[in-house]
Amino acid sequence: MENREPLLRSDWTIFRSGAVLLRGTEGCRILSCEFARLGGTAVFVDENNENLLVRSCYIHDIGSNGVAFVGDRSCYRGPKNYREAKGMSLEGIDRVPGPRNNEFPRNCMVDDCLITRTGLVEKQTAGVQISLAREITVRNCSIYELPRAGINIGEGAFGGHVIEYNDVFDTVRETSDHGSFNSWGRDRFWVRDQMALSQDKDVVLLDIRQPNIIRNNRWRCDHGWDVDLDDGSSNYIIYNNLMLSSGLKLREGFYRKVYNNIMVNKTLYPHVWFRNSGDEFYNNIIFEDRYRPAGNMDFSPWGKLMDRNFVHVKGMKGVEPASELARQSGNDRHSLKGDALFSAPGLGDFSVRASSPALKLGFRNFPMDRFGVRSRHLKALARTPDIPEVAGNRLEKRETVLVKKLGAEVRIAEGEGDLSVFGLMPEDLGRALVIVKVQKDGPCSSAGILPGDVLLMAGGNKVDGVEKLERLLPSSGKLTVTVRRNQENRKVDLQF
C-alpha cells in the first residue's frame, strides 16, 4: 500500500518492490513459474536490468502489476512532474537525445505468459507495465480480467518496444478512459501544460528514439478503447491487429503509422490532431462509415496519409466510394465501402475471402490463430475473448440544441470520447453540455466562450442537461458559469 512514487507526469504511482525484485541484473531467466495470491507486484524489474526473460509463467490473483519494468527517474532528461513541466518553455528543454544514464530496463522480454486477475488491491496497474525502459518485448501472452490496462506504456522514453501476438481482453473493468492497450507520450515536447504541445518536429523524437511496434494482437475492451494511444503518444507502428470491440484512439501526437488492422463494429477515433502530425492511416477495415474525431480538428486534410481504407457494410452488394470518410479527413479519395466478405466471423476468423474487395485496396490477411499463450499447459488454462456478432453499418448522431438565451448550440457530453478529450469525471456524462457553436454577439460570444468548451456549473449549480440549464438562466443581469477548456476549469461571467 506504499505506491506513492509517481511515474513521471502520470496519475499512476508505484512501489518499487515485488515477489521477485530485480535490480542491476544481466541475463536473468524466470521460467515456467507460478505467481499466485500476492499482495503486490509479481515481478518488478527496477532500474538497470538487461536481457531479462520471463517465459511461460502463470501470474494470477495479484494485488498490483503482473510484470513491471520501471527505470529510475534520473535517466530522464525531461520534466519529472506537472509542476516542473509548467515552469518550462520549449526553448529551455534539454536537446540532448536519449537517456541521461543506464538506470533503466532494456532488451527484456515477457513471452508466453498467462496473466489474469491482477490489480486486486491497486487499480492503477497493468498486466505488463512499462515506464522509462527501452526495447521491451511482450509476446504471445494472454492477459485478461484486470481493473485497467492489459499492457501500459507510461511515456515515450525510450521506445523500441514490440507488442506482438498477444490476446488481451476483459480489461478496464473498474476504471474508465483507458484501453486494453494504453500509452501516454508526455515527453519533452509536452511543455507548459498537457494541451500546449510543441509543433517543433526536432524535439518530438528526443525521448522515443525508436518506434514502438504493435502487431498481430487481438484486443477487446468493452469499457474504453481496444487500443488507446493517449496524450501525445508518438512514433508508433500499428499493423495486423484484430480489435473486437472499441476500435483505435489516436490522441495528440506525431508519426503514427496505422495499417492493415480490423476494427470490428467500430472505427478510428482521431482526437485533437495537429496539422503536421505526420500520421498515416491506410489499408484498414473499419465498420462505421465515418471517423469519430474529438477536439479541434477543423482543418483539412488530416494527417500525412489517410487512404485506401475499407468500410465493411454487412450484406452490401457491390462497392462505392467512402464519401463520408473523404469529407471528414480531406483524404480517403480511394477508400471504399462494401461487404468485406469475412471468412468465418462467428468463429473469430476475420480473414477475408479471395473475392473480397478489401484485397484490391491493399489489405492483406494475417494469422487469426496465433494470439495468446502457446505452451500446452497454459493453453489449457487460458480463456479467450467472446467474439462479437458483426453488426450492420451504423452511424450514431449526436443531437445538438440551440439555447437561445446563451446564444450557443450545445450537446450532452457522452461516452468515453468526451470523458477523455475534455478530462471530465464519469458523473459529468449525460449532464454537462459541450458548446458546439457560438452565435455572434450572444452572451457566450461576449464572454469569450468557444466551441469545444464544456459547461459544468451555472450560478453555483451543476449543469444537468438543457432543460434544467434554461431554468437557471436569468432574463437579465450577470450569471457566473464554470466551463472546462483544455482540461482545466475556469469561471466566466455571462451578461444577459
Secondary structure, DSSP 4 states (H G I P E B T S, - for coil): ----EE-SSSS-EE-S--SEEEEEEES-EEES-EEEEESS-SEEEEEEEES-EEES-EEEEESS-SEEEE--GGG--S-SSHHHHHT--GGGS----S-SSS-SEEEEEEES-EEES--SS-SS-EEEEEES-EEEEEES-EEES-SSEEEEE-SSSEE--EEES-EEES--SS--S-EEEEE----TTB-SSTT-B---HHHHTTTEEE-EEEES-EE--SSSEEEEE-TT--SEEEES-EE-SS-EEE-S-S-EEEES-EETT--EEEBS--TT---EEES-EESSSS---BSS--SSS-SSEEES-EEE-TT--S-EE-HHHHHHHS--TT-EEE---EEEGGGTEEEE-TT-HHHHHT-----SS--S--SHHHHHH---PPPPPPPPP--PPPP-EEETTTTEEEEE--HHHHHHHHT--GGGTTTSEEEEEE-TTSHHHHHT--TT-EEEEETTEE--HHHHHHHH--SSSEEEEEEEETTEEEEEEEE-
